Amino acid sequence: MNYRKVGRAGIQVSELSFGSWVTFHNQSGIDDAAAMMAAAFDAGVNFFDNAEVYAGGKSEEIMGAALRKLGWRRGSYLISTKLYWGMHDSPNEKNTLNRKYLIEGIDGSLERLGLDYVDILYCHRADPTTSIEETVRAMHTIIETGRAYYWGTSEWSASEIIAAIEIADRHHLHRPVVEQPIYNLFAQHRLGTAYDRVYEEYGYGSTTWSPLASGLLTGKYKDGIPEGSRGSLSSMDWLTSELTDKDRLTRAAALEPLAADMGASLAQFSLAWCLQNPRVSSVITGASRVEQVHENMKAMQFVDKFSPDLLAEIDRIFDQE
């Protein structure tokens, strides 16, 4: 495993990391979660991602229980979680980044995780109803009180990120250091030219999610939605149109011979491609079985196999020329 700095922040994250979205609680209990986390950790993964909203808090509970079962030294791994959507249907506790919610929210996450702090706390979406300054000051308080060591954003626009950084710098507050954007061959916009200032001038890092486009870039959906897959979950029915889209399936199929020539599976090929981008600090992987963790980790051996001609061919397939 290789490690990269999170932008200009001091911490290093494994190039491949492990996240709990969809699987923890919905597909995996404590024992399975611990086994998958152990497999990832043994492969060199040191960064594990979660969020308050995943399975209504149950994902954090399962990860916390798995960590206690595994008994790892706290300094040997990094944990992140995210706040925004909320756990309760009340005006000040959902779809918000107000000060009250953020401080109460991190306390709830830490209780569910069974931790004294998280290493990175993300604002899971931007909140147009709360001033960015209020959010920045609340996140500064969370860091100053030891509940988190770094903070970042997820799916924020470049202008929102820059505004948060400049407010923090102007008032000598802890600035955000990392974005968590979607990033895969179908979704490249969050690391594109609109974000040049964020990454080049301000030195932001990124921990990217959905590198396999919810499984589309594994090839498993080319003959429909198989039982037991992510796409078959009732909670994920909003993905059906993407997973059965003919154009997307055609583009994914066009990658299969390229991956085969490399000796990689389509999933390994797609994960390795994400790491071609120097703006990527870590690619968050997911799995519902230990075997999938092992297969995903093998993507590391293909990262340096992408020639300029191959990258150009991939761009042609995805209309990125």
N, C-alpha and C positions, 0 to 999 in steps of 0.2 A: 504494500500500500504506500502511496505517496501522500504528502500532506501539503496544503496550500494555506497561506495567510488569508485571513478574512479581510480583503482589501488592505488597508493600512493599519488595521487593528493588530494587536500583538498575538492573538491566539491563532493556532493552526488547526485546520479541520482536515479529516481524511477526504481524499478526492471523491470517494463514494461514501455516502452516509446512509442511515436507515431511518425511515419514518413509519409512523403508526396509522396514518390516515387510511380509512376504509377497513383495514384488517383487524386492528385490536378491538375486541369485544364483538364486532360484527362477524368475524371469521375466526378469531384466535383468542383463546383464554390465556390465563397466566402462564401455564406450563409451555404452551406453544410459543407465546411471546418471548419467554425467557430463552427458549431453545434457539429462536431466530436471532435474538439479540446477541446471544453467546456466539453463534456462528459468524455473525458480522464482526463482533469484537475480535474474535480469533483471527479474522482476515485482516485486521488492522483498523477497522472502523472505530472512530472515537467520538462520533457526533450522532446523536439520536434526537429526532424531531417529533414534536407533538403539538397539540392545540387544545385549548379549553373546549371548543365546540365538537371535537371529534368524539362521536358516540355519546354526546351529551355529558362529557366529563369522564365516562367510563374508560376511555383510552388512556387518560392520564393515570387513573387508578390502576389499570393493568400494568402500565409501564413502571409505575412506582413499586408495585408488588413484585414485578420481575426483577427490578434492581435490587430489592431487598433479598430476593432468593439468590441472585447471582453474587452479591456481596463484594462487588468491585470497589476498589479504593476510589473515593470521590474525585480525586484529582486526575484520575486516568481517563475520564470521559467527560463529554460535554452534552448537556441537555438543553433543548430549547422548547418553548411553548409560545402560544399566540393568543392574543385577546382582541375582541371586537364584537363578535356575534352575540355573546352573552349566554347565560344559562336560564334566565328568567324573563318572562314576558311582561316587563314593566318599563316605563319610559326611560328611566335612567340606567337600565341594565342590559339593553340590547342594541346592537348596531350603533355602537358609540365608542368614543375614545375620551370621554370626559374624565376628569381627575378622580371623582368618587368611584366610578366603575373600574378604572385601571388599578387603583390601589387595592380595592376590595377583590378584584379579579385575580391579581397575582397571589394574594393570600389564599384564595380558594384553590388555585392551581397548585401551589406549593403543598397545601394540605393533601390534595389528591395524589400528588407525586411522592409525598413523604420526604420532601427535600427541604433544606434550609434556603436554597437559592437555585435559580436556573442560570445557565451560562449566557444564554441569549433570550431576550423577550422581544417578540415581534408584535407590532400593531397589524393585525391580520388584514385589515383594509383601511383605506383612508376614511375619515369621517368629516363630511362637508358641513355638519351641523355644530361641530366643536372647533374652536380656533386651534390652529396648529401650535400656537404658543402654549396654550393650556395643556395640550398633549405632551409637548416637549418637557414642560416643567414637571408634569406628573411622572414621566419616564425618568427624568433626572432624580426625582425623589426616590423612586424605586431602586435605582442604582446606588444612590447615596446611603440608603438604609440596608443595603446588602441583599436585597431580594433577587437582584439580577446583576450580572457583571457587564453586559453589553446590551444594547437594544437596536432594533432594526424595524424595517417596514416590509409589508408584503402586498404586492400588486398595487403599489402607489405609482402615480405618474411621476415623471422626472421633475416637473415643476414643484410638486408637493414635497418630494424628497429634498430638493435644493432649499425650499423654504424652511423646512425643519432644521437642516444643517445650519443655515445662516442665522436663524433665530437662536439656536444653541450657541453658536460661536459668538454672537453679539452679546449674549447674556452670560457667557462663561459657564454654560451648562453642558452636560454630557450629550454629545451629538449622536444621531443614529449612524451605524457603521456598515449595515448590511441590508440588502433587499432579498426577499424570498419570492422570486417570480416564477411563473410557469415558463418552462423552456424545453422544447423538443423540436423535432424536425418540422412539425406542423405549426408550431407557435414560437417564433423567433423574435417577435417585436419587442419584448421587454428588455432585451439586451442589444437592441439595435441603435441606430444613429441618434434617435431621440434622447437616448440616455448617455451620450458621449460625455457630457459635463459631469454627470453623476459618477461615472467610473474613472474617467481620465483626470479631471480636475479635482474632484473631491475624494477620490480613492476609495469608493465604495466597494464592498465585497458582494457576493451573491451565493446563496444556497438554493439551488433550483429544484423545482418540484415537477412531477408528471413527466419524467424524461421518456417514458414509453407511451405517452398519450393515452393513459388509462388502459394500457394493454394492447392498443391497436398496433404498436410497433413491436409486438412479439410475434405477430402472425396468427395468433389464436382465434381471431375473429373473422378470418377470410371465408369460412364456411358457415357463418352465423354465430350466434352467441351461445357458447357451451355452458352446460350446467356447472355450477360451482365457481364460475368465473366472476370477476368484479361486475361485469355487465349484466349478470343474471340476478344481482341483488336488487330487491325492490327499492331500497334506499338510493340506488344509483340509476334508476330508470331514466333520469334526465340525460344520461350518456348514450342512450340507445341510438339516437339519430346519428351521432358521431361514429359510433362503432359499426354502424351498418352503411355508412356513406360510401357509395361506389367509387367516387373520385379518391377519397382517402385510402380506401382499400387497394385501389390500383397503384397509387404512389408507394404504399408500403410494400406491395408485392414486387415493385420494380427494384427495391433495395435487396431483396432476398439473394439474387445471384451475386451482388456486390459483397454481401456478408459472407456468402459461401466461398467466394474466391479468397477471402481473408482467413477463412477457417473459423469464423465466428457465427454464433446464432444471430438472428435478427435483433433480439433484445440486447445482446452484448455489443453488437455493432452500433446500435442506437445510443446506448449508454456511453460508449467510447467516443462517439461523435460529439456528444455534449461537452466532453472535457477538452475538445479542440479549442474551445473559446477561452482565451486567457482571462476573461472577466468572470468566469465561473470559479468559485471557491470550492464548492462541493455539489455533487449531484445526489439528491435524496432519492434513494431506492425504496421500494416497498415489496413485501412478499407475504404470502399466506402459508408457506411451507419452508422448512429449512433447505430443502433441495433448491428452491428458487433463490435463496440467499447465496448458496454456493455458486450457482450458475451466474448470477449477477456479478459477483465479485471477480469472476474470470474476465470480465470486460476490461480490467486493468491491463491485460497483456496485449490489447489491440489499440491502445491509445496512440501509439507512435506509428501506426500502420497506414495512416491516411495521407496519401500523396496529394500534391496539388491537383493532378488530373482527376483523382477520385473525388476530392472535395468539389471540384467543378461539376462533375457528373451528378453528385448529390444535389448541388444547387440547381442544376437543370431540372431534375425530377421535381423539386419543390418550388420551382419558379422564383428562385432567388438570384438569378443572373442580373 
